[in-house]
Amino acid sequence: MTADYVTLWLPGAPVPKARARVTFRNGRARAYTPEATKAWEQSARMVLGELRRPADLWQGPVRMTLTIVILRPTSCPKRKHPAVRPDGDNYEKAVLDALNGRLFEDDGQVVDLRWTKTYTDDPHAAGVAVEASQICSVAVNEGRSRRSGVISG
């Protein structure tokens, strides 16, 4: 039986998803993910790998909330919410890619996603808090009744 709601902490300073790099060798293009991005995604997968088996992967739509905790930039130490790069959606992409095949089959299943980028001065407090749940959506024949909501377990 699978859990329908998961909360977890992905420790360590999150690394935003970087664009794939391209190199040319012998006239052929080769695209690759930068090492820092790959290393963070692997450490995040390890956390979830301890909790899930492949048979437990969610199949349907998923709702997620991410709290991305990063080190406060030295360029703006006093502001509560400095609006600086990297963009929050690049962190989101790295988290979703890390959870592919660990929590759900494909990140395309995520239909409701919210994220918050927050800051810390403590390097040990950096990481990503993940709350995820499966969304149940059942329609009964010819409009008799509709039910949708989060499956609770």
MDAnalysis code that builds the backbone (N, CA, C; Angstrom):
import MDAnalysis as mda
import numpy as np

u = mda.Universe.empty(459, n_residues=153, atom_resindex=np.repeat(np.arange(153), 3), trajectory=True)
u.add_TopologyAttr("name", ["N", "CA", "C"] * 153)
u.add_TopologyAttr("resid", np.arange(1, 154))
u.add_TopologyAttr("resname", ["MET", "THR", "ALA", "ASP", "TYR", "VAL", "THR", "LEU", "TRP", "LEU", "PRO", "GLY", "ALA", "PRO", "VAL", "PRO", "LYS", "ALA", "ARG", "ALA", "ARG", "VAL", "THR", "PHE", "ARG", "ASN", "GLY", "ARG", "ALA", "ARG", "ALA", "TYR", "THR", "PRO", "GLU", "ALA", "THR", "LYS", "ALA", "TRP", "GLU", "GLN", "SER", "ALA", "ARG", "MET", "VAL", "LEU", "GLY", "GLU", "LEU", "ARG", "ARG", "PRO", "ALA", "ASP", "LEU", "TRP", "GLN", "GLY", "PRO", "VAL", "ARG", "MET", "THR", "LEU", "THR", "ILE", "VAL", "ILE", "LEU", "ARG", "PRO", "THR", "SER", "CYS", "PRO", "LYS", "ARG", "LYS", "HIS", "PRO", "ALA", "VAL", "ARG", "PRO", "ASP", "GLY", "ASP", "ASN", "TYR", "GLU", "LYS", "ALA", "VAL", "LEU", "ASP", "ALA", "LEU", "ASN", "GLY", "ARG", "LEU", "PHE", "GLU", "ASP", "ASP", "GLY", "GLN", "VAL", "VAL", "ASP", "LEU", "ARG", "TRP", "THR", "LYS", "THR", "TYR", "THR", "ASP", "ASP", "PRO", "HIS", "ALA", "ALA", "GLY", "VAL", "ALA", "VAL", "GLU", "ALA", "SER", "GLN", "ILE", "CYS", "SER", "VAL", "ALA", "VAL", "ASN", "GLU", "GLY", "ARG", "SER", "ARG", "ARG", "SER", "GLY", "VAL", "ILE", "SER", "GLY"])
u.atoms.positions = np.array([
    [0.845, -1.182, 0.000],
    [0.000, 0.000, 0.000],
    [0.885, 1.239, 0.000],
    [0.535, 2.233, -0.739],
    [1.336, 3.439, -0.859],
    [0.751, 4.552, 0.000],
    [1.627, 5.454, 0.417],
    [1.179, 6.637, 1.142],
    [0.623, 7.629, 0.127],
    [-0.413, 8.343, 0.511],
    [-1.034, 9.308, -0.380],
    [-0.558, 10.723, -0.112],
    [0.233, 10.901, 0.960],
    [0.743, 12.209, 1.348],
    [2.159, 12.001, 1.871],
    [3.084, 12.812, 1.407],
    [4.484, 12.684, 1.809],
    [5.026, 14.050, 2.173],
    [5.749, 14.109, 3.280],
    [6.543, 15.296, 3.599],
    [7.975, 14.812, 3.775],
    [8.898, 15.555, 3.238],
    [10.292, 15.186, 3.415],
    [11.177, 16.410, 3.327],
    [12.368, 16.266, 3.850],
    [13.373, 17.315, 3.854],
    [14.548, 16.837, 3.010],
    [14.900, 17.617, 1.999],
    [16.066, 17.334, 1.169],
    [17.183, 18.244, 1.666],
    [18.113, 17.724, 2.486],
    [19.118, 18.570, 3.128],
    [20.203, 19.031, 2.158],
    [20.856, 20.110, 2.544],
    [21.962, 20.638, 1.762],
    [21.525, 21.789, 0.882],
    [22.459, 22.661, 0.613],
    [22.153, 23.838, -0.203],
    [21.636, 23.395, -1.561],
    [20.384, 23.725, -1.882],
    [19.840, 23.301, -3.168],
    [20.581, 23.952, -4.332],
    [20.658, 23.227, -5.424],
    [21.330, 23.716, -6.624],
    [20.261, 23.903, -7.694],
    [20.166, 25.098, -8.268],
    [19.161, 25.308, -9.317],
    [19.494, 24.491, -10.557],
    [18.465, 24.101, -11.267],
    [18.659, 23.344, -12.506],
    [19.319, 24.261, -13.528],
    [20.478, 23.839, -13.975],
    [21.190, 24.617, -14.990],
    [20.829, 24.073, -16.363],
    [20.935, 24.917, -17.353],
    [20.688, 24.468, -18.721],
    [21.720, 23.404, -19.076],
    [21.299, 22.485, -19.889],
    [22.220, 21.450, -20.357],
    [23.368, 22.117, -21.115],
    [24.556, 21.619, -20.901],
    [25.731, 22.117, -21.612],
    [25.946, 21.251, -22.849],
    [26.501, 21.848, -23.884],
    [26.745, 21.116, -25.121],
    [28.218, 21.218, -25.469],
    [28.814, 20.068, -25.781],
    [30.193, 20.041, -26.264],
    [30.197, 19.340, -27.618],
    [31.209, 19.613, -28.372],
    [31.359, 18.976, -29.682],
    [32.624, 18.140, -29.670],
    [32.478, 16.881, -30.080],
    [33.620, 15.990, -30.172],
    [33.485, 15.198, -31.455],
    [34.515, 15.229, -32.254],
    [34.509, 14.519, -33.542],
    [33.314, 14.923, -34.396],
    [32.960, 16.200, -34.351],
    [31.868, 16.702, -35.166],
    [30.475, 16.357, -34.652],
    [30.384, 15.756, -33.488],
    [29.088, 15.389, -32.913],
    [28.834, 16.203, -31.650],
    [27.585, 16.651, -31.509],
    [27.188, 17.409, -30.317],
    [26.803, 16.430, -29.212],
    [27.223, 16.751, -27.983],
    [26.860, 15.944, -26.828],
    [26.358, 16.877, -25.747],
    [25.105, 16.659, -25.283],
    [24.526, 17.487, -24.227],
    [24.681, 16.764, -22.887],
    [24.968, 17.515, -21.836],
    [25.112, 16.921, -20.513],
    [24.650, 17.904, -19.451],
    [24.270, 17.354, -18.304],
    [23.865, 18.164, -17.156],
    [25.112, 18.513, -16.362],
    [25.287, 19.780, -15.946],
    [26.458, 20.161, -15.162],
    [26.584, 19.324, -13.884],
    [27.805, 19.072, -13.461],
    [28.079, 18.192, -12.321],
    [27.400, 18.636, -11.025],
    [27.397, 19.947, -10.728],
    [26.784, 20.411, -9.473],
    [25.298, 20.071, -9.434],
    [24.618, 20.273, -10.544],
    [23.191, 19.953, -10.626],
    [22.984, 18.456, -10.471],
    [23.782, 17.674, -11.173],
    [23.657, 16.216, -11.128],
    [23.909, 15.691, -9.712],
    [24.908, 16.236, -9.021],
    [25.241, 15.779, -7.669],
    [24.099, 16.075, -6.694],
    [23.515, 17.287, -6.784],
    [22.420, 17.609, -5.868],
    [21.208, 16.727, -6.135],
    [20.861, 16.521, -7.399],
    [19.723, 15.671, -7.738],
    [19.940, 14.248, -7.226],
    [21.163, 13.744, -7.319],
    [21.438, 12.391, -6.830],
    [21.304, 12.306, -5.319],
    [21.776, 13.318, -4.595],
    [21.637, 13.277, -3.129],
    [20.164, 13.359, -2.733],
    [19.378, 14.134, -3.460],
    [17.940, 14.212, -3.186],
    [17.271, 12.872, -3.479],
    [17.672, 12.208, -4.546],
    [17.107, 10.895, -4.887],
    [17.418, 9.867, -3.804],
    [18.610, 9.961, -3.223],
    [18.999, 9.019, -2.180],
    [18.083, 9.145, -0.972],
    [17.723, 10.372, -0.590],
    [16.819, 10.583, 0.540],
    [15.498, 9.879, 0.277],
    [14.944, 10.082, -0.898],
    [13.661, 9.479, -1.221],
    [13.790, 7.989, -1.503],
    [14.924, 7.574, -2.019],
    [15.141, 6.154, -2.306],
    [15.055, 5.294, -1.066],
    [15.384, 5.869, 0.097],
    [15.286, 5.140, 1.349],
    [13.829, 4.941, 1.760],
    [12.928, 5.753, 1.229],
    [11.540, 5.732, 1.658],
    [10.600, 5.010, 0.704],
    [10.939, 4.925, -0.580],
    [9.992, 4.427, -1.587],
    [10.564, 3.239, -2.346],
    [9.675, 2.380, -2.801],
    [10.014, 1.285, -3.711],
    [9.399, 1.614, -5.062],
    [9.982, 1.126, -6.158],
    [9.411, 1.430, -7.475],
    [7.935, 1.061, -7.594],
    [7.490, 0.020, -6.898],
    [6.079, -0.375, -6.967],
    [5.172, 0.659, -6.303],
    [5.754, 1.543, -5.495],
    [4.969, 2.541, -4.767],
    [4.827, 3.864, -5.509],
    [5.327, 3.979, -6.719],
    [5.274, 5.243, -7.446],
    [3.834, 5.674, -7.680],
    [3.585, 6.954, -7.485],
    [2.247, 7.490, -7.727],
    [1.967, 7.485, -9.221],
    [0.740, 7.161, -9.581],
    [0.359, 7.041, -10.971],
    [-0.405, 8.251, -11.504],
    [-1.211, 8.905, -10.679],
    [-2.088, 9.968, -11.154],
    [-1.551, 11.357, -10.870],
    [-2.453, 12.347, -10.890],
    [-2.057, 13.733, -10.666],
    [-1.534, 13.974, -9.247],
    [-0.594, 14.914, -9.146],
    [0.096, 15.188, -7.888],
    [0.042, 16.684, -7.590],
    [-0.115, 17.006, -6.315],
    [-0.062, 18.388, -5.809],
    [1.203, 18.502, -4.957],
    [1.978, 19.578, -5.176],
    [3.227, 19.751, -4.417],
    [3.389, 21.175, -3.924],
    [3.989, 21.270, -2.744],
    [4.413, 22.556, -2.202],
    [5.884, 22.415, -1.820],
    [6.710, 23.331, -2.306],
    [8.141, 23.322, -2.013],
    [8.507, 24.572, -1.233],
    [9.287, 24.401, -0.177],
    [9.889, 25.532, 0.518],
    [11.387, 25.409, 0.306],
    [11.925, 26.300, -0.496],
    [13.327, 26.255, -0.896],
    [14.095, 27.188, 0.033],
    [14.985, 26.618, 0.844],
    [15.745, 27.398, 1.823],
    [17.180, 27.498, 1.324],
    [17.589, 28.712, 0.950],
    [18.930, 28.920, 0.418],
    [19.691, 29.914, 1.285],
    [21.003, 29.911, 1.120],
    [21.833, 30.854, 1.875],
    [21.556, 32.276, 1.404],
    [21.458, 33.171, 2.373],
    [21.205, 34.570, 2.061],
    [22.388, 35.132, 1.276],
    [22.121, 35.809, 0.166],
    [23.211, 36.394, -0.621],
    [23.946, 37.472, 0.182],
    [25.253, 37.507, 0.057],
    [26.026, 38.509, 0.789],
    [25.763, 39.907, 0.263],
    [25.255, 40.009, -0.963],
    [24.988, 41.319, -1.561],
    [23.792, 42.021, -0.916],
    [22.945, 41.300, -0.219],
    [21.767, 41.919, 0.407],
    [21.443, 41.204, 1.722],
    [22.322, 41.330, 2.723],
    [22.139, 40.559, 3.953],
    [20.985, 41.006, 4.841],
    [20.520, 42.228, 4.726],
    [19.513, 42.724, 5.662],
    [18.074, 42.571, 5.189],
    [17.873, 42.391, 3.897],
    [16.502, 42.279, 3.385],
    [15.913, 40.917, 3.700],
    [14.644, 40.901, 4.079],
    [13.981, 39.644, 4.405],
    [13.764, 38.789, 3.166],
    [13.339, 39.399, 2.075],
    [13.064, 38.667, 0.834],
    [13.795, 39.307, -0.341],
    [15.112, 39.115, -0.432],
    [15.806, 39.698, -1.581],
    [15.367, 39.021, -2.877],
    [15.031, 39.839, -3.842],
    [14.597, 39.320, -5.148],
    [15.827, 39.210, -6.036],
    [16.533, 38.089, -5.887],
    [17.779, 37.892, -6.627],
    [17.769, 36.530, -7.312],
    [18.672, 36.366, -8.255],
    [18.848, 35.091, -8.931],
    [19.576, 34.140, -7.997],
    [19.487, 32.850, -8.190],
    [18.781, 32.173, -9.258],
    [17.272, 32.164, -9.040],
    [16.564, 32.036, -10.139],
    [15.107, 32.029, -10.097],
    [14.604, 30.790, -9.358],
    [13.508, 30.957, -8.644],
    [12.918, 29.843, -7.908],
    [12.499, 28.694, -8.798],
    [12.071, 29.001, -10.023],
    [11.618, 27.914, -10.890],
    [12.771, 27.006, -11.315],
    [14.007, 27.502, -11.286],
    [15.139, 26.637, -11.596],
    [15.399, 25.647, -10.460],
    [15.161, 26.073, -9.215],
    [15.238, 25.137, -8.088],
    [14.125, 24.096, -8.209],
    [12.938, 24.578, -8.552],
    [11.772, 23.691, -8.708],
    [12.065, 22.599, -9.727],
    [12.667, 22.964, -10.856],
    [12.980, 21.972, -11.898],
    [13.934, 20.907, -11.368],
    [14.931, 21.322, -10.586],
    [15.888, 20.357, -10.027],
    [15.195, 19.396, -9.069],
    [14.281, 19.913, -8.238],
    [13.563, 19.049, -7.301],
    [12.682, 18.062, -8.057],
    [11.923, 18.543, -9.028],
    [11.041, 17.650, -9.784],
    [11.838, 16.572, -10.515],
    [12.961, 16.941, -11.112],
    [13.790, 15.952, -11.795],
    [14.335, 14.917, -10.808],
    [14.685, 15.366, -9.602],
    [15.195, 14.438, -8.588],
    [14.117, 13.450, -8.141],
    [12.854, 13.880, -8.139],
    [11.761, 13.030, -7.669],
    [11.199, 12.119, -8.768],
    [11.572, 12.375, -10.022],
    [11.157, 11.498, -11.128],
    [11.613, 10.072, -10.843],
    [10.697, 9.136, -10.923],
    [11.046, 7.741, -10.708],
    [11.273, 7.373, -9.258],
    [11.093, 8.317, -8.348],
    [11.249, 8.045, -6.915],
    [9.937, 8.224, -6.163],
    [9.180, 9.248, -6.527],
    [7.893, 9.510, -5.883],
    [6.759, 9.289, -6.885],
    [6.968, 9.792, -8.095],
    [5.997, 9.635, -9.178],
    [6.744, 9.186, -10.418],
    [6.008, 8.694, -11.402],
    [6.664, 8.198, -12.610],
    [7.298, 9.309, -13.427],
    [6.591, 10.454, -13.544],
    [7.083, 11.549, -14.369],
    [6.609, 12.863, -13.783],
    [7.452, 13.890, -13.859],
    [7.067, 15.181, -13.279],
    [5.917, 15.850, -14.024],
    [5.531, 15.318, -15.161],
    [4.350, 15.806, -15.859],
    [3.064, 15.529, -15.084],
    [3.132, 14.642, -14.091],
    [1.980, 14.335, -13.255],
    [1.670, 15.457, -12.271],
    [2.628, 16.356, -12.041],
    [2.429, 17.449, -11.088],
    [1.542, 18.494, -11.756],
    [0.321, 18.628, -11.240],
    [-0.655, 19.540, -11.828],
    [-0.895, 20.775, -10.958],
    [-0.445, 20.738, -9.715],
    [-0.593, 21.873, -8.802],
    [0.726, 22.007, -8.062],
    [1.459, 23.080, -8.343],
    [2.787, 23.259, -7.765],
    [2.927, 24.679, -7.243],
    [3.344, 24.785, -6.001],
    [3.604, 26.087, -5.386],
    [4.972, 26.021, -4.738],
    [5.707, 27.104, -4.830],
    [7.006, 27.130, -4.185],
    [7.259, 28.487, -3.545],
    [8.067, 28.451, -2.511],
    [8.498, 29.651, -1.807],
    [10.013, 29.580, -1.684],
    [10.677, 30.663, -2.012],
    [12.130, 30.747, -1.852],
    [12.381, 31.585, -0.603],
    [13.053, 31.000, 0.363],
    [13.330, 31.708, 1.608],
    [14.829, 31.615, 1.901],
    [15.299, 32.420, 2.834],
    [16.736, 32.565, 3.043],
    [17.132, 32.239, 4.472],
    [18.380, 31.781, 4.613],
    [18.944, 31.488, 5.920],
    [20.392, 31.957, 5.956],
    [20.866, 32.224, 7.159],
    [22.284, 32.553, 7.339],
    [23.074, 31.320, 7.766],
    [22.375, 30.255, 8.113],
    [22.990, 29.022, 8.599],
    [23.126, 28.012, 7.457],
    [24.349, 27.668, 7.066],
    [24.532, 26.725, 5.958],
    [23.922, 25.349, 6.232],
    [23.788, 24.986, 7.510],
    [23.217, 23.683, 7.857],
    [21.695, 23.675, 7.755],
    [21.084, 24.837, 7.632],
    [19.624, 24.924, 7.539],
    [19.133, 24.972, 6.095],
    [20.063, 24.980, 5.140],
    [19.667, 25.049, 3.731],
    [19.135, 23.697, 3.269],
    [18.154, 23.741, 2.373],
    [17.573, 22.515, 1.839],
    [16.213, 22.807, 1.229],
    [15.460, 21.766, 0.974],
    [14.130, 21.927, 0.396],
    [13.142, 21.068, 1.188],
    [12.081, 21.714, 1.668],
    [10.982, 20.994, 2.309],
    [9.961, 20.683, 1.221],
    [9.556, 19.428, 1.137],
    [8.620, 18.982, 0.112],
    [7.368, 18.436, 0.786],
    [6.226, 18.923, 0.363],
    [4.940, 18.341, 0.742],
    [4.277, 17.935, -0.561],
    [3.889, 16.677, -0.656],
    [3.274, 16.189, -1.888],
    [2.114, 15.279, -1.558],
    [1.092, 15.335, -2.395],
    [-0.062, 14.455, -2.207],
    [-0.625, 14.059, -3.557],
    [-1.214, 12.883, -3.581],
    [-1.927, 12.450, -4.773],
    [-3.278, 13.149, -4.798],
    [-3.732, 13.463, -5.991],
    [-5.037, 14.093, -6.148],
    [-5.976, 13.051, -6.739],
    [-7.110, 12.886, -6.103],
    [-8.109, 11.936, -6.590],
    [-9.144, 12.708, -7.386],
    [-9.490, 12.190, -8.537],
    [-10.511, 12.824, -9.349],
    [-11.338, 11.733, -9.996],
    [-12.558, 11.560, -9.519],
    [-13.419, 10.499, -10.018],
    [-14.686, 11.123, -10.579],
    [-15.036, 10.783, -11.807],
    [-16.291, 11.254, -12.403],
    [-17.188, 10.043, -12.612],
    [-18.418, 10.149, -12.172],
    [-19.369, 9.056, -12.320],
    [-20.174, 9.304, -13.589],
    [-20.644, 8.237, -14.220],
    [-21.320, 8.292, -15.523],
    [-22.310, 9.437, -15.673],
    [-22.221, 10.086, -16.800],
    [-23.157, 11.082, -17.303],
    [-23.581, 12.130, -16.292],
    [-22.592, 12.667, -15.580],
    [-22.843, 13.824, -14.737],
    [-23.657, 13.565, -13.493],
    [-23.865, 12.309, -13.097],
    [-24.658, 12.050, -11.893],
    [-23.991, 12.655, -10.668],
    [-22.709, 12.365, -10.485],
    [-22.017, 12.998, -9.368],
    [-20.535, 13.082, -9.705],
    [-19.900, 14.088, -9.143],
    [-18.458, 14.267, -9.336],
    [-17.843, 14.442, -7.980],
    [-16.659, 13.876, -7.829],
    [-15.950, 13.999, -6.570],
    [-14.498, 14.264, -6.914],
    [-13.918, 15.245, -6.279],
    [-12.493, 15.451, -6.454],
    [-11.934, 15.964, -5.146],
    [-10.691, 15.693, -4.929],
    [-10.055, 16.133, -3.703],
    [-8.796, 15.346, -3.464],
    [-8.195, 15.531, -2.324],
    [-6.980, 14.841, -1.986],
    [-7.337, 13.539, -1.303],
    [-6.699, 12.470, -1.716],
    [-6.904, 11.188, -1.053],
    [-6.213, 11.273, 0.301],
    [-6.882, 10.921, 1.341],
    [-6.235, 10.935, 2.651],
    [-6.040, 9.512, 3.111],
    [-4.966, 9.331, 3.849],
    [-4.657, 7.964, 4.228],
    [-4.431, 7.763, 5.664],
])
